[in-house]
Amino acid sequence: MPSPSIYNVPNALTTVRFALAIAVVVLIPMRETWPALVVFLIAVSTDWMDGYWARKYGQVTKLGRIFDPFVDKIIICGSFIALVEVDDSPVKSWMATVVVARELLVTSLRGIIEGAGGDFSASWLGKWKMVVQCAAVVAALLTFVILPVPAWLSIATQVLLWGAIFITVYSGVDYTLIAARVMQSSPQTLTQAAATPTTAADAIASESAPDEPAVSSPPAPRQDETTADSLSDRT
């Protein structure tokens, strides 16, 4: 059965979302806060559409597997980094560092386990992580447009930012512990997988959005498995 064309609606939607993510990163440091807020809300609210369309109409592609979670990371990490650049921003540099570091760590560990045949799927923790992070970005942007900043908004922003940092760190630690148990329980399989390095694109492709894994021990590699089989679902 031939693979679906990469020129399809889901990939087009992801491309549009990528352009919106870049626009947000550019608009925030320029203090074009209202346009940045509107574009950010459009980008995150349409996040589910491309994956839903791809699964419903059988338009899953390898490009989509890589591109979709990559764009999700650009939206969140890019927004946090851009907010640091704004004067009097409630987002501090260490907060953006934590968010970016977690994504790099999880992507790297996921690449190792996925290369060994581990099974990953989204869980409630990953979904809430994405929701809280998006809410924190929206609250931070509102502090630039609602002036003077009311007490309730200032408090809500701090609560959401600290909540985002907490759940980001918690999910990262949780995933690391699970990955460590999988590595310890199946050292031979992981050693074989390490002999064939997983590329950064493969690691990103294995992430779902929202991206929190439920990891099971990797099965022994099968000779009849193909790369196309492992990429049968689009995130």
Backbone torsions as a table, in degrees:
resi	resn	phi	psi	omega
1	MET	NA	124.5	-177.1
2	PRO	-67.2	148.4	178.2
3	SER	-72.0	146.3	178.7
4	PRO	-64.6	151.1	-180.0
5	SER	-66.3	146.1	177.0
6	ILE	-74.5	-14.9	179.0
7	TYR	-89.4	78.6	-177.5
8	ASN	-137.6	176.6	-175.8
9	VAL	-63.5	-46.0	-179.2
10	PRO	-58.6	-44.8	179.5
11	ASN	-67.6	-32.7	176.3
12	ALA	-65.5	-42.3	178.1
13	LEU	-63.4	-40.9	178.3
14	THR	-64.1	-39.0	178.3
15	THR	-63.6	-41.7	177.3
16	VAL	-62.8	-42.5	179.4
17	ARG	-64.2	-34.7	176.8
18	PHE	-63.8	-43.9	178.2
19	ALA	-62.4	-40.0	177.9
20	LEU	-64.7	-39.2	179.1
21	ALA	-62.7	-43.0	178.2
22	ILE	-64.1	-40.2	178.6
23	ALA	-60.4	-41.8	178.7
24	VAL	-61.2	-45.4	-178.1
25	VAL	-64.1	-31.6	179.0
26	VAL	-79.7	-40.4	-174.7
27	LEU	-71.5	-35.6	-175.6
28	ILE	-61.0	-51.6	179.5
29	PRO	-64.8	-22.9	178.1
30	MET	-79.5	-1.8	-177.9
31	ARG	63.4	25.0	171.3
32	GLU	-87.0	71.0	-165.7
33	THR	-71.6	-44.7	-179.4
34	TRP	-61.1	-48.8	175.8
35	PRO	-59.4	-40.0	179.3
36	ALA	-62.7	-41.1	-179.5
37	LEU	-65.2	-44.6	-179.8
38	VAL	-64.3	-45.4	-179.1
39	VAL	-64.2	-40.8	179.1
40	PHE	-62.2	-44.3	-179.7
41	LEU	-63.9	-39.9	177.7
42	ILE	-63.5	-44.0	-177.0
43	ALA	-62.4	-48.4	-175.9
44	VAL	-75.2	-29.5	-178.7
45	SER	-74.3	-21.8	179.2
46	THR	-99.3	9.5	-175.7
47	ASP	-60.0	-36.5	-174.8
48	TRP	-78.2	-16.4	-169.5
49	MET	-66.5	-42.9	-175.2
50	ASP	-67.4	-41.5	178.6
51	GLY	-65.6	-41.3	178.7
52	TYR	-61.9	-45.5	-179.1
53	TRP	-63.2	-43.4	-177.5
54	ALA	-62.6	-41.9	-179.2
55	ARG	-72.1	-39.8	-176.1
56	LYS	-68.2	-39.8	-174.6
57	TYR	-107.3	14.4	175.9
58	GLY	61.6	41.0	-178.9
59	GLN	-111.7	36.6	177.7
60	VAL	-74.8	130.6	178.5
61	THR	-133.1	159.9	176.4
62	LYS	-63.8	-38.1	177.9
63	LEU	-59.8	-44.1	179.1
64	GLY	-63.3	-38.2	178.8
65	ARG	-60.4	-33.4	-179.0
66	ILE	-87.5	-46.1	-169.8
67	PHE	-71.7	-40.1	-174.7
68	ASP	-61.4	-54.3	178.9
69	PRO	-67.4	-28.6	176.4
70	PHE	-61.2	-44.5	179.8
71	VAL	-64.6	-38.8	177.4
72	ASP	-58.3	-40.1	179.6
73	LYS	-69.3	-36.1	177.6
74	ILE	-63.6	-41.5	-178.7
75	ILE	-61.3	-51.2	-175.2
76	ILE	-75.3	-55.4	-177.5
77	CYS	-63.0	-42.5	-179.8
78	GLY	-63.1	-39.9	179.7
79	SER	-65.3	-43.3	178.7
80	PHE	-63.3	-42.9	-180.0
81	ILE	-65.3	-43.3	-179.5
82	ALA	-64.2	-37.3	179.8
83	LEU	-65.3	-29.8	178.5
84	VAL	-62.1	-32.6	-175.7
85	GLU	-72.1	-19.6	-177.0
86	VAL	-80.4	136.0	178.6
87	ASP	-62.6	143.0	179.1
88	ASP	58.2	29.6	178.9
89	SER	-75.5	140.7	175.8
90	PRO	-72.4	-15.3	179.0
91	VAL	-88.1	121.2	-179.8
92	LYS	-94.9	160.9	-176.5
93	SER	-61.5	-35.5	-178.8
94	TRP	-68.4	-29.3	177.9
95	MET	-66.5	-45.8	177.6
96	ALA	-62.9	-37.1	178.9
97	THR	-62.7	-41.6	179.3
98	VAL	-62.5	-44.4	-179.0
99	VAL	-63.0	-47.1	-178.5
100	VAL	-67.3	-42.0	-178.7
101	ALA	-62.1	-39.8	179.0
102	ARG	-62.0	-43.7	-179.3
103	GLU	-64.4	-40.9	178.8
104	LEU	-65.5	-42.2	-179.9
105	LEU	-63.8	-48.9	-177.2
106	VAL	-64.9	-40.6	179.5
107	THR	-63.1	-41.4	-180.0
108	SER	-65.8	-48.4	179.9
109	LEU	-65.0	-39.4	179.9
110	ARG	-63.7	-37.3	178.5
111	GLY	-61.4	-39.7	179.4
112	ILE	-66.0	-49.1	-177.5
113	ILE	-68.1	-42.1	-179.8
114	GLU	-62.4	-37.2	178.2
115	GLY	-64.3	-24.3	178.6
116	ALA	-89.8	1.6	177.6
117	GLY	95.0	14.3	179.4
118	GLY	-66.2	155.8	-177.9
119	ASP	-104.4	126.2	-178.7
120	PHE	-124.5	144.4	174.0
121	SER	-152.9	158.4	-178.7
122	ALA	-69.9	148.7	177.6
123	SER	-131.6	174.1	-179.2
124	TRP	-60.7	-33.0	-177.5
125	LEU	-64.3	-43.4	178.6
126	GLY	-65.8	-38.4	179.5
127	LYS	-64.6	-43.8	179.4
128	TRP	-68.4	-33.2	177.2
129	LYS	-59.4	-46.8	180.0
130	MET	-64.7	-42.3	-178.8
131	VAL	-62.9	-47.9	-177.7
132	VAL	-67.0	-39.2	177.8
133	GLN	-61.6	-44.7	178.9
134	CYS	-63.9	-42.3	178.8
135	ALA	-62.4	-37.8	179.1
136	ALA	-66.0	-40.6	178.0
137	VAL	-64.0	-44.3	179.1
138	VAL	-61.1	-45.0	-179.8
139	ALA	-63.1	-41.5	179.0
140	ALA	-62.9	-40.4	178.3
141	LEU	-66.1	-36.4	-179.7
142	LEU	-65.0	-27.4	178.8
143	THR	-68.0	-15.0	178.2
144	PHE	-92.3	-15.1	-175.6
145	VAL	-113.4	-20.8	177.0
146	ILE	-102.7	97.1	-175.9
147	LEU	-123.4	139.4	-7.9
148	PRO	-66.4	153.1	-175.5
149	VAL	-69.2	119.0	178.9
150	PRO	-67.0	156.8	-176.8
151	ALA	-60.8	-40.0	-177.3
152	TRP	-63.9	-36.7	-179.9
153	LEU	-71.7	-39.0	178.0
154	SER	-62.1	-43.9	179.5
155	ILE	-67.0	-44.8	-179.3
156	ALA	-61.6	-39.4	179.5
157	THR	-63.1	-45.3	179.7
158	GLN	-64.8	-40.2	178.8
159	VAL	-63.0	-44.6	-179.0
160	LEU	-67.8	-39.7	179.2
161	LEU	-64.7	-47.0	178.6
162	TRP	-67.2	-34.6	175.4
163	GLY	-64.7	-40.3	178.5
164	ALA	-64.2	-42.0	178.8
165	ILE	-65.2	-42.1	-179.1
166	PHE	-61.8	-50.2	-176.9
167	ILE	-70.6	-28.0	175.4
168	THR	-65.8	-47.9	179.2
169	VAL	-66.7	-43.9	-178.4
170	TYR	-60.4	-45.6	-179.5
171	SER	-66.1	-35.7	177.5
172	GLY	-65.8	-44.1	178.1
173	VAL	-65.2	-42.8	179.7
174	ASP	-59.2	-46.1	179.8
175	TYR	-64.9	-40.7	-179.4
176	THR	-61.7	-41.6	179.2
177	LEU	-65.2	-41.5	178.5
178	ILE	-64.8	-44.2	179.8
179	ALA	-62.8	-37.9	179.3
180	ALA	-64.2	-39.3	178.6
181	ARG	-66.3	-38.9	178.9
182	VAL	-65.5	-42.7	179.3
183	MET	-62.9	-39.8	-178.8
184	GLN	-71.2	-34.3	-177.1
185	SER	-79.8	-23.0	-178.0
186	SER	-133.2	60.1	-176.3
187	PRO	-64.0	-35.9	-177.1
188	GLN	-65.6	-45.1	179.9
189	THR	-63.4	-41.5	-179.4
190	LEU	-68.8	-34.0	176.8
191	THR	-64.2	-40.9	177.7
192	GLN	-64.5	-39.0	179.6
193	ALA	-67.6	-35.1	-179.4
194	ALA	-66.7	-24.7	178.9
195	ALA	-66.5	-23.4	175.4
196	THR	-116.3	92.9	-172.9
197	PRO	-57.7	139.1	175.8
198	THR	-85.1	129.8	179.9
199	THR	-73.1	163.3	178.3
200	ALA	-61.1	-36.1	179.2
201	ALA	-64.4	-40.2	178.9
202	ASP	-64.5	-39.1	-179.5
203	ALA	-64.7	-42.9	178.9
204	ILE	-66.7	-39.5	-177.0
205	ALA	-61.9	-28.9	-176.7
206	SER	-78.7	-8.6	-179.5
207	GLU	-84.4	139.7	173.2
208	SER	-100.7	161.8	-179.8
209	ALA	-124.2	119.6	-3.2
210	PRO	-62.4	157.5	-162.7
211	ASP	-118.5	70.8	171.9
212	GLU	-120.8	126.4	-170.9
213	PRO	-85.5	149.2	162.8
214	ALA	-114.4	106.6	-167.4
215	VAL	-97.5	135.2	172.3
216	SER	-118.0	160.2	-178.5
217	SER	-61.7	136.1	-176.5
218	PRO	-70.4	134.7	176.3
219	PRO	-76.1	163.5	177.7
220	ALA	-64.5	139.0	-178.4
221	PRO	-59.2	140.1	176.8
222	ARG	-105.6	140.9	-177.1
223	GLN	-66.1	-27.4	-174.1
224	ASP	-93.3	5.9	177.3
225	GLU	-78.8	142.3	178.6
226	THR	-123.3	162.7	178.4
227	THR	-60.5	-36.4	180.0
228	ALA	-62.5	-36.0	179.4
229	ASP	-64.2	-41.2	-176.3
230	SER	-72.8	-14.0	179.7
231	LEU	-110.5	34.2	-172.4
232	SER	-76.0	-16.5	-179.1
233	ASP	-120.6	138.6	176.7
234	ARG	-94.1	139.9	177.4
235	THR	-80.3	NA	NA
